[in-house]
Amino acid sequence: MPTSLADPPQRQINAAFMDYFSIEMVNTLRVSSTVAATRAKKLEQEMLQAGLIPPAIAPPRSEDEEPVRIRLESIGMHVGANITEKYLYLDCRFHEDSK
């Protein structure tokens, strides 16, 4: 497919790179979410002791995997929104008529 100088260069990523990146991202998020969950539990205990919040009724499904799932889901939503925005910007089917 011929390209002109006006077309921006396409960015291409090796599929193996994305696999390695995803594996490392999950491992990093697992450690990071452990630190964040510990910090949140400490803050919650302090608030419970001070009487600012009532005690929790039901614990989360899995205390080890829940923070990782929440962070991965939020990253996925952010990346998906960025990709959608980029494709909509590049392939704009809704044109404004200035009549």
C-alpha positions in Angstrom: 0.0 0.0 0.0 1.7 3.2 -1.1 1.9 6.0 1.4 2.3 9.7 0.9 4.4 12.2 2.9 1.1 13.7 4.2 0.2 10.4 5.9 1.6 10.0 9.5 3.8 6.9 9.9 2.0 3.9 11.4 3.1 2.6 14.7 3.5 -1.1 14.9 4.2 -3.2 17.9 5.5 -6.8 18.0 2.9 -9.2 19.4 5.4 -10.9 21.7 6.2 -7.5 23.2 2.6 -7.0 24.1 2.5 -10.5 25.8 5.6 -9.7 27.8 4.3 -6.3 28.7 1.0 -7.7 29.9 2.7 -10.3 32.0 4.9 -7.7 33.7 2.0 -5.3 34.1 0.0 -7.9 36.0 2.9 -8.8 38.3 3.6 -5.1 39.0 -0.1 -4.4 39.6 -0.3 -7.4 42.0 2.5 -6.0 44.2 1.1 -2.4 43.9 -2.4 -3.5 44.8 -1.1 -5.3 47.8 0.5 -2.1 49.1 -2.6 -0.1 48.3 -4.9 -2.6 50.0 -2.7 -2.6 53.1 -2.8 1.1 53.2 -6.6 1.2 52.8 -7.1 -1.4 55.5 -4.9 0.5 57.9 -6.9 3.7 57.2 -10.1 1.8 57.6 -9.0 0.4 61.0 -8.0 3.9 62.2 -11.5 5.2 61.1 -13.2 2.3 62.8 -11.3 2.9 66.0 -12.2 6.6 65.9 -15.9 5.7 65.4 -16.1 7.5 62.0 -17.5 4.5 60.0 -19.6 1.5 61.0 -18.0 -2.0 60.8 -18.1 -3.8 57.4 -20.9 -6.4 57.0 -19.6 -8.5 54.2 -16.0 -9.0 53.2 -14.9 -8.9 49.5 -15.0 -12.1 47.5 -11.2 -12.8 47.6 -9.0 -10.5 49.6 -5.9 -11.3 47.5 -7.4 -11.0 44.0 -10.0 -8.3 44.4 -7.7 -5.3 44.3 -5.8 -6.7 41.3 -9.1 -7.3 39.5 -10.3 -3.8 40.2 -7.1 -2.2 39.0 -6.9 -4.3 35.8 -10.5 -3.4 35.1 -9.9 0.3 35.5 -6.8 0.1 33.3 -8.8 -1.8 30.7 -11.5 0.8 30.7 -9.0 3.6 30.3 -7.2 1.9 27.5 -10.4 1.0 25.7 -11.7 4.5 26.0 -8.5 5.9 24.5 -8.5 3.4 21.6 -12.1 4.2 20.9 -11.4 7.9 21.0 -8.5 7.5 18.7 -10.4 5.5 16.1 -13.4 7.8 16.2 -11.0 10.8 15.7 -9.3 9.0 12.7 -12.5 7.7 11.1 -15.0 10.5 11.8 -18.3 9.4 10.3 -20.3 12.2 11.8 -19.6 15.4 9.9 -21.0 18.7 11.1 -22.8 20.6 8.5 -22.3 24.4 8.9 -25.6 25.4 7.3 
